[in-house]
Amino acid sequence: MNTLVLASGSPRRLQLLESFGYACTVIKSTIEETMDETMSPEHIAQELALSKAQDVQRTLDEPRVILAADTLVSQNGRLFGKPGTIDEARACLQLFSGSVHQVTTGVAICDGSQQQLFYQTTDVEFWRLTEEDIERYISTKEPYDKAGGYGIQGMGGLFVKSIKGDYYTVVGLPIAAVYRHLKDFGCLPLVSVDN
Ligand SMILES: Cc1cn([C@H]2C[C@H](O)[C@@H](COP(=O)(O)OP(=O)(O)OP(=O)(O)O)O2)c(=O)[nH]c1=O
């Protein structure tokens, strides 16, 4: 059975794949993540995922199944990556307060002979946040390595009123869709017989 090369430095993506039984080798891509903001979030997320996968593919001596992903947040046509400063983190959370935004994760899987690109988008609705909610949250430092400046799987989950779509897409990898695509590459999770 084929094991997976995860072309991502995201601890969440590794944890998710491992918790669903995939054996992974991590090789982080070193591409500069630039985006053409005139393109749709779906297009950008898939293109960035593909660039990450291809970057790692170039470093390998033999063909392996490589998976890469990219997560972007958008609202009313505006794109939000990872906040670089406290002001950017605050601005994201103020905009998301009491409203709905979209989280899109694009995924690229390739093995040298075939490549598959897909994405999923989930709507996330936030409760109305107070200034204190936002300041306390920013002080956790949780926003900085996450698109849109929050983590639904962490303290950011306290702000989420509802979601429409796949939860794992928000965390950074739509695992059920990934499972379906990985089967085409002969890559299956290990199944424990203990439980
Ligand atoms: C919205 C949201 C994003 N995120 C994370 C998922 C991604 O790790 C990150 C978006 O940045 P990405 O550029 O997609 O990924 P990354 O830089 O962490 O890792 P790599 O490029 O090496 O693959 O935001 C959460 O963990 N929880 C959330 O609720």
The ligand as a Tripos MOL2 file, in Angstrom:
@<TRIPOS>MOLECULE
LIG
   29    30     1     0     0
SMALL
NO_CHARGES

@<TRIPOS>ATOM
      1 C1        -10.0460   28.9780    9.7280 C.3       1 LIG1
      2 C2         -9.0200   28.0460   10.3150 C.ar      1 LIG1
      3 C3         -7.7730   27.8860    9.7350 C.ar      1 LIG1
      4 N1         -6.8470   27.0520   10.2920 N.ar      1 LIG1
      5 C4         -5.5100   26.8740    9.7110 C.3       1 LIG1
      6 C5         -5.3790   25.7020    8.7340 C.3       1 LIG1
      7 C6         -4.0730   26.0240    8.0320 C.3       1 LIG1
      8 O1         -3.0000   25.4080    8.7700 O.3       1 LIG1
      9 C7         -3.9560   27.5400    8.1440 C.3       1 LIG1
     10 C8         -4.0130   28.2120    6.7950 C.3       1 LIG1
     11 O2         -2.7350   28.2660    6.2400 O.3       1 LIG1
     12 P1         -2.2380   27.4000    5.0030 P.3       1 LIG1
     13 O3         -1.3610   28.2910    4.1790 O.co2     1 LIG1
     14 O4         -3.4020   26.7430    4.3300 O.co2     1 LIG1
     15 O5         -1.3660   26.2390    5.6590 O.3       1 LIG1
     16 P2         -0.0740   26.3250    6.5850 P.3       1 LIG1
     17 O6          0.7430   27.5410    6.2510 O.co2     1 LIG1
     18 O7         -0.5280   26.1720    8.0070 O.co2     1 LIG1
     19 O8          0.7200   25.0260    6.1810 O.3       1 LIG1
     20 P3          1.3340   24.6460    4.7210 P.3       1 LIG1
     21 O9          1.2470   25.8520    3.8130 O.co2     1 LIG1
     22 O10         2.7250   24.2180    4.9960 O.co2     1 LIG1
     23 O11         0.4510   23.5270    4.2430 O.co2     1 LIG1
     24 O12        -5.0740   27.9800    8.9400 O.3       1 LIG1
     25 C9         -7.1420   26.3260   11.4440 C.ar      1 LIG1
     26 O13        -6.3110   25.5800   11.9610 O.2       1 LIG1
     27 N2         -8.3890   26.4510   12.0040 N.ar      1 LIG1
     28 C10        -9.3380   27.2780   11.5080 C.ar      1 LIG1
     29 O14       -10.4670   27.3610   12.0750 O.2       1 LIG1
@<TRIPOS>BOND
     1     1     2 1
     2     2     3 ar
     3     2    28 ar
     4     3     4 ar
     5     4     5 1
     6     4    25 ar
     7     5     6 1
     8     5    24 1
     9     6     7 1
    10     7     8 1
    11     7     9 1
    12     9    10 1
    13     9    24 1
    14    10    11 1
    15    11    12 1
    16    12    13 2
    17    12    14 1
    18    12    15 1
    19    15    16 1
    20    16    17 2
    21    16    18 1
    22    16    19 1
    23    19    20 1
    24    20    21 2
    25    20    22 1
    26    20    23 1
    27    25    26 2
    28    25    27 ar
    29    27    28 ar
    30    28    29 2
@<TRIPOS>SUBSTRUCTURE
     1 LIG1         1 GROUP 0 **** ****
